[in-house]
Amino acid sequence: MDNSDNSSYKKNLKKLNERYANDPEFRESKQKIYRERYQNDPEYRQKTLESARNRYHNDPEYRKATLERSRKRNSKNKGDDSKE
């Protein structure tokens, strides 16, 4: 019984991921829900921050990608400052 539950969960998750990737209105509605929940629920916000912090410290690939995005953003911002 446990395997069938897991199988249907994976199938449903796959459908949701495909819909999220291909349906802009669905994606925006989900983003709005999570954005409002993040703003209005301190426990959810704390849990989200802890999860991101743990992933950063425990996943070297994620940390590498995060640092690379930061470097690009910082170099872009420095370039913008020099134009003023």
Chimera marker file (.cmm) of the C-alpha trace (Angstrom):
<marker_set name="trace">
<marker id="1" x="0.000" y="0.000" z="0.000" r="1" g="1" b="0" radius="0.5"/>
<marker id="2" x="2.848" y="2.347" z="0.767" r="1" g="1" b="0" radius="0.5"/>
<marker id="3" x="4.319" y="1.916" z="-2.727" r="1" g="1" b="0" radius="0.5"/>
<marker id="4" x="1.050" y="2.856" z="-4.435" r="1" g="1" b="0" radius="0.5"/>
<marker id="5" x="0.773" y="5.982" z="-2.291" r="1" g="1" b="0" radius="0.5"/>
<marker id="6" x="4.324" y="6.923" z="-3.194" r="1" g="1" b="0" radius="0.5"/>
<marker id="7" x="3.680" y="6.229" z="-6.874" r="1" g="1" b="0" radius="0.5"/>
<marker id="8" x="0.571" y="8.407" z="-7.007" r="1" g="1" b="0" radius="0.5"/>
<marker id="9" x="2.415" y="11.144" z="-5.085" r="1" g="1" b="0" radius="0.5"/>
<marker id="10" x="5.256" y="11.106" z="-7.632" r="1" g="1" b="0" radius="0.5"/>
<marker id="11" x="2.790" y="11.121" z="-10.535" r="1" g="1" b="0" radius="0.5"/>
<marker id="12" x="0.881" y="14.066" z="-9.052" r="1" g="1" b="0" radius="0.5"/>
<marker id="13" x="4.126" y="15.931" z="-8.331" r="1" g="1" b="0" radius="0.5"/>
<marker id="14" x="5.256" y="15.411" z="-11.924" r="1" g="1" b="0" radius="0.5"/>
<marker id="15" x="1.953" y="16.822" z="-13.247" r="1" g="1" b="0" radius="0.5"/>
<marker id="16" x="2.218" y="19.843" z="-10.952" r="1" g="1" b="0" radius="0.5"/>
<marker id="17" x="5.811" y="20.497" z="-12.001" r="1" g="1" b="0" radius="0.5"/>
<marker id="18" x="4.869" y="20.335" z="-15.670" r="1" g="1" b="0" radius="0.5"/>
<marker id="19" x="1.928" y="22.648" z="-15.127" r="1" g="1" b="0" radius="0.5"/>
<marker id="20" x="4.083" y="25.061" z="-13.118" r="1" g="1" b="0" radius="0.5"/>
<marker id="21" x="6.651" y="25.096" z="-15.931" r="1" g="1" b="0" radius="0.5"/>
<marker id="22" x="4.141" y="25.534" z="-18.763" r="1" g="1" b="0" radius="0.5"/>
<marker id="23" x="1.250" y="27.576" z="-17.351" r="1" g="1" b="0" radius="0.5"/>
<marker id="24" x="2.185" y="31.187" z="-16.514" r="1" g="1" b="0" radius="0.5"/>
<marker id="25" x="-1.153" y="31.947" z="-14.828" r="1" g="1" b="0" radius="0.5"/>
<marker id="26" x="-0.861" y="28.889" z="-12.575" r="1" g="1" b="0" radius="0.5"/>
<marker id="27" x="2.748" y="29.811" z="-11.749" r="1" g="1" b="0" radius="0.5"/>
<marker id="28" x="1.799" y="33.394" z="-10.875" r="1" g="1" b="0" radius="0.5"/>
<marker id="29" x="-1.081" y="32.246" z="-8.662" r="1" g="1" b="0" radius="0.5"/>
<marker id="30" x="1.224" y="29.900" z="-6.738" r="1" g="1" b="0" radius="0.5"/>
<marker id="31" x="3.903" y="32.574" z="-6.386" r="1" g="1" b="0" radius="0.5"/>
<marker id="32" x="1.305" y="34.993" z="-5.040" r="1" g="1" b="0" radius="0.5"/>
<marker id="33" x="0.129" y="32.433" z="-2.456" r="1" g="1" b="0" radius="0.5"/>
<marker id="34" x="3.670" y="31.740" z="-1.250" r="1" g="1" b="0" radius="0.5"/>
<marker id="35" x="4.613" y="35.432" z="-1.257" r="1" g="1" b="0" radius="0.5"/>
<marker id="36" x="1.608" y="36.321" z="0.911" r="1" g="1" b="0" radius="0.5"/>
<marker id="37" x="2.230" y="33.393" z="3.232" r="1" g="1" b="0" radius="0.5"/>
<marker id="38" x="5.904" y="34.374" z="3.591" r="1" g="1" b="0" radius="0.5"/>
<marker id="39" x="4.937" y="37.961" z="4.432" r="1" g="1" b="0" radius="0.5"/>
<marker id="40" x="2.148" y="37.110" z="6.873" r="1" g="1" b="0" radius="0.5"/>
<marker id="41" x="3.322" y="33.948" z="8.651" r="1" g="1" b="0" radius="0.5"/>
<marker id="42" x="6.446" y="34.412" z="10.800" r="1" g="1" b="0" radius="0.5"/>
<marker id="43" x="6.758" y="30.681" z="11.516" r="1" g="1" b="0" radius="0.5"/>
<marker id="44" x="6.692" y="29.843" z="7.805" r="1" g="1" b="0" radius="0.5"/>
<marker id="45" x="9.221" y="32.610" z="7.100" r="1" g="1" b="0" radius="0.5"/>
<marker id="46" x="11.562" y="31.287" z="9.807" r="1" g="1" b="0" radius="0.5"/>
<marker id="47" x="11.226" y="27.716" z="8.529" r="1" g="1" b="0" radius="0.5"/>
<marker id="48" x="11.955" y="28.870" z="4.963" r="1" g="1" b="0" radius="0.5"/>
<marker id="49" x="15.038" y="30.817" z="6.038" r="1" g="1" b="0" radius="0.5"/>
<marker id="50" x="16.369" y="27.880" z="8.056" r="1" g="1" b="0" radius="0.5"/>
<marker id="51" x="15.816" y="25.537" z="5.123" r="1" g="1" b="0" radius="0.5"/>
<marker id="52" x="17.692" y="27.840" z="2.753" r="1" g="1" b="0" radius="0.5"/>
<marker id="53" x="20.502" y="28.286" z="5.276" r="1" g="1" b="0" radius="0.5"/>
<marker id="54" x="20.815" y="24.522" z="5.763" r="1" g="1" b="0" radius="0.5"/>
<marker id="55" x="20.844" y="23.896" z="2.030" r="1" g="1" b="0" radius="0.5"/>
<marker id="56" x="23.535" y="26.534" z="1.534" r="1" g="1" b="0" radius="0.5"/>
<marker id="57" x="25.765" y="24.943" z="4.174" r="1" g="1" b="0" radius="0.5"/>
<marker id="58" x="25.115" y="21.310" z="3.223" r="1" g="1" b="0" radius="0.5"/>
<marker id="59" x="24.998" y="21.390" z="-0.591" r="1" g="1" b="0" radius="0.5"/>
<marker id="60" x="28.294" y="22.430" z="-2.212" r="1" g="1" b="0" radius="0.5"/>
<marker id="61" x="26.765" y="22.742" z="-5.712" r="1" g="1" b="0" radius="0.5"/>
<marker id="62" x="24.023" y="25.041" z="-4.428" r="1" g="1" b="0" radius="0.5"/>
<marker id="63" x="26.577" y="27.124" z="-2.514" r="1" g="1" b="0" radius="0.5"/>
<marker id="64" x="28.771" y="27.405" z="-5.625" r="1" g="1" b="0" radius="0.5"/>
<marker id="65" x="25.807" y="28.516" z="-7.764" r="1" g="1" b="0" radius="0.5"/>
<marker id="66" x="24.703" y="31.012" z="-5.111" r="1" g="1" b="0" radius="0.5"/>
<marker id="67" x="28.165" y="32.555" z="-4.879" r="1" g="1" b="0" radius="0.5"/>
<marker id="68" x="28.397" y="32.780" z="-8.671" r="1" g="1" b="0" radius="0.5"/>
<marker id="69" x="25.031" y="34.603" z="-8.865" r="1" g="1" b="0" radius="0.5"/>
<marker id="70" x="26.229" y="36.950" z="-6.143" r="1" g="1" b="0" radius="0.5"/>
<marker id="71" x="29.469" y="37.713" z="-8.002" r="1" g="1" b="0" radius="0.5"/>
<marker id="72" x="27.553" y="38.471" z="-11.211" r="1" g="1" b="0" radius="0.5"/>
<marker id="73" x="25.110" y="40.700" z="-9.360" r="1" g="1" b="0" radius="0.5"/>
<marker id="74" x="27.907" y="42.569" z="-7.573" r="1" g="1" b="0" radius="0.5"/>
<marker id="75" x="29.941" y="43.102" z="-10.734" r="1" g="1" b="0" radius="0.5"/>
<marker id="76" x="26.818" y="44.328" z="-12.529" r="1" g="1" b="0" radius="0.5"/>
<marker id="77" x="26.063" y="46.744" z="-9.664" r="1" g="1" b="0" radius="0.5"/>
<marker id="78" x="29.634" y="48.051" z="-9.698" r="1" g="1" b="0" radius="0.5"/>
<marker id="79" x="29.320" y="48.669" z="-13.420" r="1" g="1" b="0" radius="0.5"/>
<marker id="80" x="26.091" y="50.587" z="-12.895" r="1" g="1" b="0" radius="0.5"/>
<marker id="81" x="27.696" y="52.772" z="-10.201" r="1" g="1" b="0" radius="0.5"/>
<marker id="82" x="30.573" y="53.772" z="-12.460" r="1" g="1" b="0" radius="0.5"/>
<marker id="83" x="28.147" y="55.210" z="-15.051" r="1" g="1" b="0" radius="0.5"/>
<marker id="84" x="26.826" y="57.844" z="-12.639" r="1" g="1" b="0" radius="0.5"/>
<link id1="1" id2="2" r="1" g="1" b="0" radius="0.2"/>
<link id1="2" id2="3" r="1" g="1" b="0" radius="0.2"/>
<link id1="3" id2="4" r="1" g="1" b="0" radius="0.2"/>
<link id1="4" id2="5" r="1" g="1" b="0" radius="0.2"/>
<link id1="5" id2="6" r="1" g="1" b="0" radius="0.2"/>
<link id1="6" id2="7" r="1" g="1" b="0" radius="0.2"/>
<link id1="7" id2="8" r="1" g="1" b="0" radius="0.2"/>
<link id1="8" id2="9" r="1" g="1" b="0" radius="0.2"/>
<link id1="9" id2="10" r="1" g="1" b="0" radius="0.2"/>
<link id1="10" id2="11" r="1" g="1" b="0" radius="0.2"/>
<link id1="11" id2="12" r="1" g="1" b="0" radius="0.2"/>
<link id1="12" id2="13" r="1" g="1" b="0" radius="0.2"/>
<link id1="13" id2="14" r="1" g="1" b="0" radius="0.2"/>
<link id1="14" id2="15" r="1" g="1" b="0" radius="0.2"/>
<link id1="15" id2="16" r="1" g="1" b="0" radius="0.2"/>
<link id1="16" id2="17" r="1" g="1" b="0" radius="0.2"/>
<link id1="17" id2="18" r="1" g="1" b="0" radius="0.2"/>
<link id1="18" id2="19" r="1" g="1" b="0" radius="0.2"/>
<link id1="19" id2="20" r="1" g="1" b="0" radius="0.2"/>
<link id1="20" id2="21" r="1" g="1" b="0" radius="0.2"/>
<link id1="21" id2="22" r="1" g="1" b="0" radius="0.2"/>
<link id1="22" id2="23" r="1" g="1" b="0" radius="0.2"/>
<link id1="23" id2="24" r="1" g="1" b="0" radius="0.2"/>
<link id1="24" id2="25" r="1" g="1" b="0" radius="0.2"/>
<link id1="25" id2="26" r="1" g="1" b="0" radius="0.2"/>
<link id1="26" id2="27" r="1" g="1" b="0" radius="0.2"/>
<link id1="27" id2="28" r="1" g="1" b="0" radius="0.2"/>
<link id1="28" id2="29" r="1" g="1" b="0" radius="0.2"/>
<link id1="29" id2="30" r="1" g="1" b="0" radius="0.2"/>
<link id1="30" id2="31" r="1" g="1" b="0" radius="0.2"/>
<link id1="31" id2="32" r="1" g="1" b="0" radius="0.2"/>
<link id1="32" id2="33" r="1" g="1" b="0" radius="0.2"/>
<link id1="33" id2="34" r="1" g="1" b="0" radius="0.2"/>
<link id1="34" id2="35" r="1" g="1" b="0" radius="0.2"/>
<link id1="35" id2="36" r="1" g="1" b="0" radius="0.2"/>
<link id1="36" id2="37" r="1" g="1" b="0" radius="0.2"/>
<link id1="37" id2="38" r="1" g="1" b="0" radius="0.2"/>
<link id1="38" id2="39" r="1" g="1" b="0" radius="0.2"/>
<link id1="39" id2="40" r="1" g="1" b="0" radius="0.2"/>
<link id1="40" id2="41" r="1" g="1" b="0" radius="0.2"/>
<link id1="41" id2="42" r="1" g="1" b="0" radius="0.2"/>
<link id1="42" id2="43" r="1" g="1" b="0" radius="0.2"/>
<link id1="43" id2="44" r="1" g="1" b="0" radius="0.2"/>
<link id1="44" id2="45" r="1" g="1" b="0" radius="0.2"/>
<link id1="45" id2="46" r="1" g="1" b="0" radius="0.2"/>
<link id1="46" id2="47" r="1" g="1" b="0" radius="0.2"/>
<link id1="47" id2="48" r="1" g="1" b="0" radius="0.2"/>
<link id1="48" id2="49" r="1" g="1" b="0" radius="0.2"/>
<link id1="49" id2="50" r="1" g="1" b="0" radius="0.2"/>
<link id1="50" id2="51" r="1" g="1" b="0" radius="0.2"/>
<link id1="51" id2="52" r="1" g="1" b="0" radius="0.2"/>
<link id1="52" id2="53" r="1" g="1" b="0" radius="0.2"/>
<link id1="53" id2="54" r="1" g="1" b="0" radius="0.2"/>
<link id1="54" id2="55" r="1" g="1" b="0" radius="0.2"/>
<link id1="55" id2="56" r="1" g="1" b="0" radius="0.2"/>
<link id1="56" id2="57" r="1" g="1" b="0" radius="0.2"/>
<link id1="57" id2="58" r="1" g="1" b="0" radius="0.2"/>
<link id1="58" id2="59" r="1" g="1" b="0" radius="0.2"/>
<link id1="59" id2="60" r="1" g="1" b="0" radius="0.2"/>
<link id1="60" id2="61" r="1" g="1" b="0" radius="0.2"/>
<link id1="61" id2="62" r="1" g="1" b="0" radius="0.2"/>
<link id1="62" id2="63" r="1" g="1" b="0" radius="0.2"/>
<link id1="63" id2="64" r="1" g="1" b="0" radius="0.2"/>
<link id1="64" id2="65" r="1" g="1" b="0" radius="0.2"/>
<link id1="65" id2="66" r="1" g="1" b="0" radius="0.2"/>
<link id1="66" id2="67" r="1" g="1" b="0" radius="0.2"/>
<link id1="67" id2="68" r="1" g="1" b="0" radius="0.2"/>
<link id1="68" id2="69" r="1" g="1" b="0" radius="0.2"/>
<link id1="69" id2="70" r="1" g="1" b="0" radius="0.2"/>
<link id1="70" id2="71" r="1" g="1" b="0" radius="0.2"/>
<link id1="71" id2="72" r="1" g="1" b="0" radius="0.2"/>
<link id1="72" id2="73" r="1" g="1" b="0" radius="0.2"/>
<link id1="73" id2="74" r="1" g="1" b="0" radius="0.2"/>
<link id1="74" id2="75" r="1" g="1" b="0" radius="0.2"/>
<link id1="75" id2="76" r="1" g="1" b="0" radius="0.2"/>
<link id1="76" id2="77" r="1" g="1" b="0" radius="0.2"/>
<link id1="77" id2="78" r="1" g="1" b="0" radius="0.2"/>
<link id1="78" id2="79" r="1" g="1" b="0" radius="0.2"/>
<link id1="79" id2="80" r="1" g="1" b="0" radius="0.2"/>
<link id1="80" id2="81" r="1" g="1" b="0" radius="0.2"/>
<link id1="81" id2="82" r="1" g="1" b="0" radius="0.2"/>
<link id1="82" id2="83" r="1" g="1" b="0" radius="0.2"/>
<link id1="83" id2="84" r="1" g="1" b="0" radius="0.2"/>
</marker_set>
